[in-house]
Amino acid sequence: MAGDDTSGRDLDARNDDLVAALLAGEHRALARVITLIENRAPGHRDLVARLHPHAGDAAVVGITGSPGAGKSTLVDKLAAAYRDRGDTVGVVAVDPSSPYSGGSVLGDRIRMASTNGDMDVFFRSMSARGRLGGLSTATTDAITALDAFGKDVVIVETVGAGQSEVDIVRTADTVGVLVQPDSGDDVQMLKAGILEIGDVFVVNKADLDGAARTVAELEEMLHRRDVGAGAGKHGHGSVSQSGGESHADGARSDGADAAADWEPRVVETVATSGEGIEDLVDALDAHAAYLRSSGVGEAKAQQRHGEKIRRLVRGDLTELLEAELDRRGGVDALAERVRSGETDPYTVADAVVEPLRECLDGQRVDNKRTPTAAESDPGDDRD
Amino acid sequence: MSADAEQHGRNRPIRCLIAKVGLDGHDRGAHVIARAFRDAGFEVVYSGLHRAPDEIVQAAVQEDVDVLGISILSGAHNSLVPKVVDGLKRHGAFADTLLIVGGIIPEEDRPELRDLGVAAIFGPGTPMEETIEFVRENAPRRE
């Protein structure tokens, strides 16, 4: 099997083989590609770039909720429901890793009982591995691989605890948020910003006491959210997102405007018995149909690509600048110079970034000049 | 590509699947191993109880694990392990997966399992450090 070599040209050949095998439907190749993506291994960027043209057809569904809400069981039943109607399914389940050893027990697979042994459900556990920013990149790249493989539906499952997990689930086309009946914690969680990202809310364990009240509370909160979004829409300006979005992207408020046209649904399920799963599938389908018919799907995809570009650029720059900091004796030494009163953080930051800024500015000046100074590049002109 | 080069030297965790195959319902040993592997810094996927060989193969292939540890206490190892090995071969995953077996395996059955490609068999009372050390030393490096 290809995939053992790491040196330059071999890497190219390996990627050729892997991409061909993945597109031909080999599970092993798909698994290996996701491993390379997850490890941020040499050549993984080229791999994802090559798979990108083959992706984009899958419906990506994000499922999030607090620990114990029943996400894994629900995802299992959801995958089975999709399989029943003939769709192929990919699942990426993100689990936190132990902060002590870096190791982890990835237990979501235990719940995948309904579709066990069915290779058309490709289930992959991913550990958070203690990294924050890289996780959402790795997850979205894994989704690209599953999408390119030809999965009709890709489900991403994360604990809705931290910002990075919210970021991951937000990259889905349709987001389902699980809520347990009568749990104050979940209401807190929703206040913490998950309410804004849900397209469908699932009150799971609906056979428990308090389900009706939780549904009522949710609908009340969603109603308030709609009013809030509507007000922002009329304001039509930069402050419409003052509710907590610190992003300055214009794209973000576009998404919020458009989302106001989708009335989030509240669905009751009992994942252990499968009750309500059909309703959930209907609600997810309805949202997918809305995305298609309204054009919001395209807007969301564009927004997603924009965020991805930003994330990649930011990550690459961080690496470049970290290396530069190291070349300058490391951040600790610089910090010590600040502590001893020799310099200040702003001067240090300016000194580190200045060459980069000059380089980029210089390039921009060159670009502007290109049309007028075409003779300076005779190679192109003489042809 | 500089980012790729940057990541090159990074250690990645050893990925393991701890699998309970067949009908026996005793998973205490599997749980203990899973926890110990986690504490050793491995990424451990746990299959849950009562898995068929095909399900184990599916999990091992999809999760792309370096190590497959099968726990069998039922005595059915002679029929179950070959099925897992065949399945791994069918998916081209046998050659670079370290296959280990834990549980109660009579001495006379061990040579046959080893011939099948089982790298090690850990019986009851094996010190945890021994198992972890074995995995660290023998997990395939294939990055």
Interface residues (C-beta under 8 A of the other chain):
Chain A: M1 G3 D4 T6 E26 H27 R28 A31 R32 I34 T35 L36 N39 R40 A41 P42 G43 H44 R45 D46 S97 S98 Y100 S101 G102 G103 S104 V105 L106 G107 R109 I110 R111 A113 N116 G117 D118 M119 F122 F123 R124 S125 S127 R129 G315 D316 E319 L320 A323
Chain B: M1 S2 A3 D4 A5 E6 Q7 H8 R10 R12 P13 R15 A34 R35 F37 R38 D39 A40 G41 F42 E43 V44 V45 Y46 S47 G48 R51 A52 D54 E55 Q58 A59 V61 Q62 E63 D64 H91 G92 A93 A95 D96 R142 E143
